[in-house]
Amino acid sequence: QVQLVESGGGLVQPGGSLMLSCAASGSIFRINDMGWYRQAPGKERELVAIISRGGSTNYADSVKGRFTISRDNAKNTVYLQMNSLKPEDTADYYCNVQIKARTYWGKGTLVTVSS
């Protein structure tokens, strides 16, 4: 069993910053890709950012230049630094990890951007 625990969500004003963390635990030998997805009310879940074990990254166009994904392989943890937040960034953010041929999801953490 693999468990993912997200943290760092909350309420922030437009233009502010938050950092999300996701720690994986359980039956882990090696994590390949790690990423963050988000889902706003009434919308499809979308990829925000993804990072490979070697550090290659990919971002959604809507967050490029504002968000930075990183990881600490020794801690089995992935981070998402979110700067210059906009109201449209409001969503539930979900951690995702790939271990061999399997995909695991966190339960989500809510980010609300509002004045």
C-alpha positions in Angstrom: 0.0 0.0 0.0 1.1 3.5 -0.8 -0.3 6.6 0.9 0.1 10.2 -0.2 -0.5 13.1 2.2 -0.8 16.6 0.8 -0.4 19.7 2.9 0.0 23.4 2.5 -3.4 24.4 1.1 -5.4 27.3 2.4 -6.7 30.8 1.8 -4.4 33.4 0.1 -5.0 36.8 -1.4 -4.5 37.4 -5.2 -0.8 37.9 -5.9 0.2 35.9 -2.8 2.1 32.6 -2.6 1.6 29.1 -1.2 3.7 26.0 -1.2 2.2 22.6 -1.3 3.9 19.4 -0.2 3.1 15.7 -0.8 4.8 13.0 1.1 4.5 9.4 0.0 4.8 6.5 2.4 4.2 2.7 2.5 5.4 0.1 0.1 7.8 2.3 -1.9 10.9 1.1 -3.7 11.3 3.8 -6.4 9.1 6.6 -7.5 9.2 7.6 -11.1 7.1 10.7 -12.1 5.5 12.9 -9.5 3.0 15.6 -10.3 0.2 17.9 -9.2 -3.3 18.1 -10.7 -6.1 20.4 -9.8 -9.9 20.4 -10.2 -12.1 23.4 -9.8 -15.9 23.1 -9.2 -17.7 21.9 -12.3 -14.5 21.5 -14.3 -12.3 18.6 -15.4 -9.2 17.6 -13.5 -6.2 19.0 -15.2 -2.4 18.6 -15.0 -0.7 21.5 -13.3 2.9 20.3 -13.3 4.9 17.0 -13.4 8.5 16.2 -12.6 10.5 13.0 -13.4 12.8 11.3 -11.1 15.7 12.9 -12.9 14.2 16.4 -12.5 12.7 17.1 -15.9 9.6 19.2 -15.6 6.5 20.1 -17.5 3.9 22.8 -16.7 0.4 23.7 -17.8 0.5 26.9 -19.9 -1.7 28.6 -17.3 0.9 28.3 -14.6 4.2 28.7 -16.4 6.4 31.3 -14.9 4.4 31.3 -11.7 4.6 27.8 -10.3 7.6 25.6 -9.6 7.6 21.9 -9.0 10.4 20.2 -7.2 11.1 16.9 -5.4 13.2 15.3 -2.7 13.8 11.7 -3.6 15.3 10.9 -0.3 12.1 12.0 1.4 9.7 10.7 -1.2 8.2 14.2 -1.3 7.1 16.5 -4.1 6.5 20.2 -3.7 4.6 22.9 -5.6 5.7 26.5 -5.1 2.8 28.7 -6.2 3.5 32.4 -6.7 1.5 35.3 -8.1 -1.7 33.4 -7.4 -4.9 34.3 -9.2 -8.5 33.6 -8.3 -8.7 31.2 -11.2 -6.1 29.1 -9.4 -8.7 28.2 -6.8 -9.2 24.4 -6.9 -8.6 21.2 -5.1 -5.0 20.2 -5.7 -4.1 16.5 -5.9 -0.7 14.8 -5.7 0.0 12.0 -8.1 2.9 9.6 -8.2 3.9 6.7 -10.5 5.6 3.7 -9.1 6.4 1.1 -11.7 3.2 0.5 -13.7 0.9 1.9 -11.0 -0.5 5.4 -10.3 -1.4 6.7 -6.8 -3.5 9.7 -5.8 -3.6 11.9 -2.7 -6.9 13.0 -1.2 -6.4 16.6 -2.2 -5.8 19.9 -0.5 -7.9 23.0 -1.2 -6.3 26.2 -2.4 -8.6 29.3 -2.3 -7.4 32.6 -3.9 -9.6 35.4 -2.8 -9.5 38.9 -1.4 
